[in-house]
């Protein structure tokens, strides 16, 4: 997986560690990036205090990975983590067109289905 991500110039973060990647999601300090989930302002602040490098703000739109879960919507999502000095990554029902609509609020986007 990591070789494919590198070949496509993507960043791969591994939840739980144990596999090669560019960093981990919500684990202890390691080499590389450390991401943190932010579904609201409190979680964003928790990630900042824990030393995260970036926040995954989600779910911005309805997503198949969490069927029926309420989504934040673009305006509310854009406020989460603002002013903390962390990069924010848009997640949840994202694709390239939806990211273009969010430019200026997020430094990147992530997805599962959009890559399939």
N, C-alpha and C positions, 0 to 999 in steps of 0.2 A: 504494500500500500504506500509506504513512504517513498519508494522509488518512483511510483506513478505520480504522486503529489509533486515531487521535486521536478520531474520531467515537465509537468504542466505549470510549474512555478506557483504552486499552491502551498499554503501552510497547513501542516497536519498536527493537530493537538490530540493527545491520546488520553481518554478518561481512564483513570486507574493505573496508568503507566504500564510497564511491562513490554511495550512494543516500541520500536524506534519511531521518533517523530521530532517535531520542532519544539515541543513543550507538553504540558499536562493541563488538565481541566480540574480545578478545585482540589488539588493535592498539596502536599508540603512543598517547600522550596526545592527546586531542582535546577539543573542546567536548562536553559531555554526559557520559553514563554510560559507564563502561568495565567490561565483564563479563569473567569468566575461567572456564574449565572446571575443575571439581574432581572428579576420579574417585577421589581418595584424599587423605589428609592432606598429603602432600608437594606435590601440585598446588595445594591450598588455600593453603599457605604461600608457594608461588611466586607466586600471584596477589596475595597480600597484599603481598609484597616489590615486585612490579611496579606497585603503586599501583591495583589494581582497586577498583572501588566495590562490586561484588557478585560472588558466585560462583554458577555454575550447577552444582549438585551432581547428578551423573547417572552412569549410569541407575539410578533408584531401583527401577523395575519393568521387566520385559521390554518392549521397544518395537519397533515395525515398522521404525523408521528404522535400527536396528542389530540385524537378526535374528540370533539365536543368541548375542549378546553376553551375558556374565553380568551380572546386575543386583546392585546393592548391598543391596537390601532396606531397609525403613524405619529399622530400628534403627541399622545401620551408617551409612547416609546421614546420619542426624541428628547423628552424631559428627563428620563431616567439616566442617572449618572452624569448629567451635565455639570460641569464645573469641578469635577474631581481630578481632572488631569489624566484620566485613563482613556485609552482608545476604546471605542464602543463599536461592537460588531452587531449588525442587524441579523436576527435569526427568527425563523418561523414563517413558513409560507413565502419565502423570499425567492426571487429570480432577478435577472439582470434589469428588467424593466422596472420592477418595484424598487430596486436599489437606486436607480437613476432618480426616481421621485423623492428619495430621502437624502440625496447628496447634500453635503454641508452639515448634516446631523450625525452621520456615522462614518467611520473610517474604513469600513469594509462590510461584507455580508457573508453569511455562511448558509449552507443548505445541505439537505440530504437528497430529496427527490430531484432538485434542479440539476444535479450532476448525473443522475441515472439516465 
